[in-house]
Amino acid sequence: IWRSQHKSYLRPLPGRLGVTPCGRSWRLERVLTDFGSEHSFARAAGSVLEHYGFAMGVSAVRTATLAHAQRARTKLQAEYDQPFRGRPAVVAAHVIAEADGTMIGTMIGTVASGPRKGKRPREWKQMKLVAAQAKDSATTVYGATFGSVEETGRRWGHCTQQAGWGLNSRIHAVGDGADWIRLQSQEIFGTQGSFLCDFFH
């Protein structure tokens, strides 16, 4: 600890190491967020102990996961607020774009502490998933929302743009035959796109 005339103390070591007292490194934040987004917070804390050999409290996993989820939500919302129709002239010749929906069980209200009586209160919501990938590329861009069909279409457009949609591109849209997917592919991709009901359906 070094004292100075302007501060009661300076701590050079935490600054050099990039850590703060009671803080977490970015790598640990990523570990907590990865585990916390895939499993319950308690199970995630157990996974940290199993894989890295030290214990983290459940509240630390929860705090890190929710903080990064909020950052991701803010960043994505800022991106989705931008128009996706402005495109460069030449990017990818062909882009494959897919959309689908799935039902997700979500909690209703807040969960009280203590033993639970009866079934956990939940409701089912449709989450709409979109993806886009340039032909012969190993990178796929994903998006998902509980929002409206129109919002899903906008996210589909943004994913396709990030995957390489340009003025020269042909968009090959694939879906399961649901009307909203076919109609959104026409709305978003226009004359650059074509829709195919996938082989299984």
Secondary structure, DSSP 8 states (H G I E B T S, - for coil): -B--SSSS-B-HHHHHHT--TT---HHHHHHHHHHHHHS-HHHHHHHHHHHHSS---HHHHHHHHHHHHHHHHHHHHHHHTS-S----SSSEEEEEEEEEEEEEEEE-S---SS---SS--EEEEEEEEEEEEETT-S--EEEEESS-HHHHHHHHHHHHHHHTEEEEEEEEEEESS-HHHHHHHHHHHGGGEEEEE-S--
